[in-house]
Amino acid sequence: MPTYSAELPRRAAARPFAVWKTGLLAAAGWLAFALYSSEAPNAIRDWPYTRELANLSLAIAALLALIALLPGPTARLAERLRLAGPWLIALPLLLGFWQLATAKLGLLPVPFFAPPQALLEVYAEDWPRLGESLLHSFWLLANGVLLGSACGFVAGVSIGWSQRIGYWLHPVLRILGPVPSTALLPICFFIFPSSWGASVFLIALATWFPVTVLTWSGVASVDRAYYDVARTLGASERFLIFRVAIPAALPHVFVGLFMGLGASFSVLVVAEMMGVKAGLGWYLQWAQGWAAYANMYAALLVMALLCSGLITALFLIRDRVLSWQKGAVKW
């Protein structure tokens, strides 16, 4: 029976082969999509930016083939290529079916369904307005999420630590928590002097509830033995809160932040559609009003990338902040 040390060279030799096979398969898929996009006839009309889409696909195919054939200089990229290989193979196939159903055969009605090159046209020609909307949405989301996270963290720690504070905050949490933030839109637009301030409040409220509940749960679930040991060593009340309760509750806090970030996105879109005169939600409503469905799909893709990027950044922050708990907590 081979030992573990004997398996290491075999695994090391199998990894470059897996990278080579995955990279070349993905490169072949993107090359086939490029040729299909540029050479296959269109059913209705010639779409702009078809040649540009084919050139972009050719560039992706060349990059994937280069990473696969030169694993030494691109070792880090090769490892990521091996992990993301199935998706890199599936994406040109999905784009090919999308192209087939829209531009090539016209199975899906225009303008409700646009081919991939129509999105590329939006990014190339309408990027100033789309970029400005992205900045407005990011600034509005950042203000609301930061405000809601700070208030939720303070409220959660207070409820989990003090029964007296919990007595007064529990009813507020039970009343406001289950109510969707979007249901309070008319009241907030009446109370706040500007639609931007009302939107920040609604996003903060959507973030506040999960952060409060998870922080409260984390503080309340800390093992009492930690407090007993700290008190034996002469720890003060302040030390118990900031050096024992809060660090032990941080995994729960980050779960609440993830949940609050997801909830805040839905409130962001609704708030921008209803009152704020800028942002991705406003852009979606504008595109729908002018029947510019390609612009709408392009904005939805940008919104998905923004949400994914923020969640990835939050994961990196969590890994850095909780690096000292890796041996004790399963993530």
MOLIN-V754747 format. One record per backbone hydrogen bond with DSSP energy under -0.5 kcal/mol. NH is the residue of the N-H (numbers start at 0). CO is the residue of the C=O. E is the energy in kcal/mol with one decimal. If there is no record, write none. Layout:
# MOLIN-V754747
NH:CO:E / NH:CO:E
This chain:
# MOLIN-V754747
6:2:-1.1 / 7:3:-1.0 / 8:4:-0.7 / 9:5:-0.7 / 10:6:-2.5 / 11:7:-2.6 / 12:8:-2.2 / 13:9:-1.9 / 14:10:-1.9 / 15:11:-1.0 / 16:12:-1.0 / 17:13:-2.1 / 18:14:-2.4 / 19:15:-2.7 / 20:16:-2.7 / 21:17:-2.6 / 22:18:-2.8 / 23:19:-2.1 / 24:20:-2.0 / 25:21:-2.5 / 26:22:-2.5 / 27:23:-2.3 / 28:24:-2.1 / 29:25:-2.2 / 30:26:-2.2 / 31:27:-2.5 / 32:28:-2.0 / 33:29:-2.1 / 34:30:-2.3 / 35:31:-2.4 / 36:32:-2.5 / 37:33:-1.9 / 38:34:-2.3 / 39:35:-1.5 / 42:102:-2.8 / 43:102:-0.6 / 46:44:-0.7 / 49:46:-1.0 / 52:48:-1.8 / 53:49:-2.0 / 54:50:-2.4 / 55:51:-2.3 / 56:52:-2.1 / 57:53:-2.3 / 58:54:-2.2 / 59:55:-2.1 / 60:56:-2.4 / 61:57:-2.5 / 62:58:-2.2 / 63:59:-2.4 / 64:60:-2.2 / 65:61:-2.1 / 66:62:-2.2 / 67:63:-2.1 / 68:64:-2.3 / 69:65:-1.6 / 73:69:-1.2 / 74:71:-1.0 / 77:73:-2.5 / 78:74:-1.9 / 79:75:-1.9 / 80:76:-2.3 / 81:77:-2.0 / 82:78:-1.6 / 83:79:-2.7 / 84:80:-0.5 / 87:83:-2.1 / 88:84:-1.7 / 89:85:-2.2 / 90:86:-2.5 / 91:87:-0.6 / 92:88:-0.8 / 93:89:-2.5 / 94:90:-2.7 / 95:91:-2.1 / 96:92:-2.1 / 97:93:-2.3 / 98:94:-2.7 / 99:95:-2.5 / 100:96:-2.4 / 101:97:-1.2 / 102:98:-0.6 / 103:98:-2.4 / 104:99:-1.9 / 106:100:-0.8 / 107:100:-2.1 / 112:108:-1.7 / 117:114:-1.2 / 118:114:-0.9 / 118:115:-0.6 / 119:115:-1.6 / 120:116:-2.0 / 121:117:-1.7 / 122:118:-2.3 / 123:119:-1.8 / 124:120:-2.4 / 125:121:-2.6 / 129:125:-2.2 / 130:126:-3.1 / 131:127:-2.2 / 132:128:-2.1 / 133:129:-2.1 / 134:130:-2.1 / 135:131:-2.2 / 136:132:-2.4 / 137:133:-2.5 / 138:134:-2.3 / 139:135:-2.4 / 140:136:-2.8 / 141:137:-2.7 / 142:138:-2.1 / 143:139:-2.1 / 144:140:-2.9 / 145:141:-2.3 / 146:142:-2.0 / 147:143:-2.6 / 148:144:-2.8 / 149:145:-2.3 / 150:146:-2.3 / 151:147:-2.5 / 152:148:-2.5 / 153:149:-2.2 / 154:150:-2.6 / 155:151:-2.6 / 156:152:-2.4 / 157:153:-2.2 / 158:154:-2.5 / 159:155:-2.5 / 160:156:-1.7 / 161:157:-2.6 / 162:160:-0.5 / 165:161:-2.1 / 166:162:-1.7 / 167:163:-0.9 / 167:164:-0.6 / 168:164:-2.1 / 169:165:-2.2 / 171:167:-0.6 / 172:168:-2.6 / 173:169:-2.5 / 174:170:-1.9 / 175:171:-2.7 / 176:172:-1.7 / 177:173:-0.5 / 182:179:-1.3 / 183:180:-1.4 / 184:181:-1.3 / 187:183:-2.6 / 188:184:-2.5 / 189:185:-1.1 / 190:186:-2.3 / 191:187:-2.6 / 197:193:-1.8 / 198:194:-2.1 / 199:195:-2.2 / 200:196:-2.1 / 201:197:-2.2 / 202:198:-2.4 / 203:199:-2.4 / 204:200:-2.4 / 205:201:-2.2 / 206:202:-1.7 / 207:203:-2.6 / 208:204:-1.4 / 209:205:-0.6 / 210:206:-1.6 / 211:207:-2.6 / 212:208:-2.5 / 213:209:-2.4 / 214:210:-2.2 / 215:211:-2.6 / 216:212:-2.3 / 217:213:-2.3 / 218:214:-2.6 / 219:215:-2.5 / 220:216:-1.4 / 221:218:-1.1 / 225:222:-1.4 / 226:222:-0.7 / 227:223:-2.2 / 228:224:-2.4 / 229:225:-2.2 / 230:226:-2.8 / 231:227:-2.1 / 232:228:-1.4 / 233:230:-1.6 / 234:229:-2.4 / 239:235:-2.1 / 240:236:-1.8 / 241:237:-2.5 / 242:238:-2.5 / 243:238:-0.6 / 243:239:-0.7 / 244:239:-2.9 / 245:240:-2.4 / 247:243:-1.6 / 248:244:-1.6 / 249:245:-0.8 / 249:246:-0.7 / 251:248:-0.6 / 252:248:-1.9 / 253:249:-2.3 / 254:250:-1.5 / 255:251:-2.1 / 256:252:-2.0 / 257:253:-2.3 / 258:254:-2.2 / 259:255:-2.8 / 260:256:-2.4 / 261:257:-1.8 / 262:258:-2.2 / 263:259:-2.1 / 264:260:-1.0 / 265:261:-0.9 / 266:262:-1.5 / 267:263:-2.3 / 268:264:-2.0 / 269:265:-1.9 / 270:266:-2.8 / 271:267:-2.3 / 272:268:-2.0 / 273:269:-1.9 / 274:270:-2.5 / 275:270:-1.5 / 279:132:-0.6 / 282:278:-2.2 / 283:279:-2.4 / 284:280:-2.0 / 285:281:-2.6 / 286:282:-2.7 / 287:283:-2.3 / 288:284:-2.2 / 289:285:-1.6 / 290:287:-1.1 / 291:286:-2.8 / 292:290:-1.4 / 295:291:-1.6 / 296:292:-2.5 / 297:293:-2.2 / 298:294:-2.2 / 299:295:-2.1 / 300:296:-2.1 / 301:297:-2.0 / 302:298:-2.5 / 303:299:-2.3 / 304:300:-2.3 / 305:301:-2.4 / 306:302:-2.5 / 307:303:-2.5 / 308:304:-2.6 / 309:305:-2.3 / 310:306:-2.2 / 311:307:-2.3 / 312:308:-2.3 / 313:309:-2.2 / 314:310:-2.1 / 315:311:-2.1 / 316:312:-2.2 / 317:313:-2.5 / 318:314:-2.6 / 319:315:-1.9 / 320:316:-2.9 / 321:317:-2.7 / 322:319:-0.9 / 324:321:-1.6 / 325:322:-1.0 / 327:324:-1.2 / 328:324:-2.5 / 330:328:-0.5
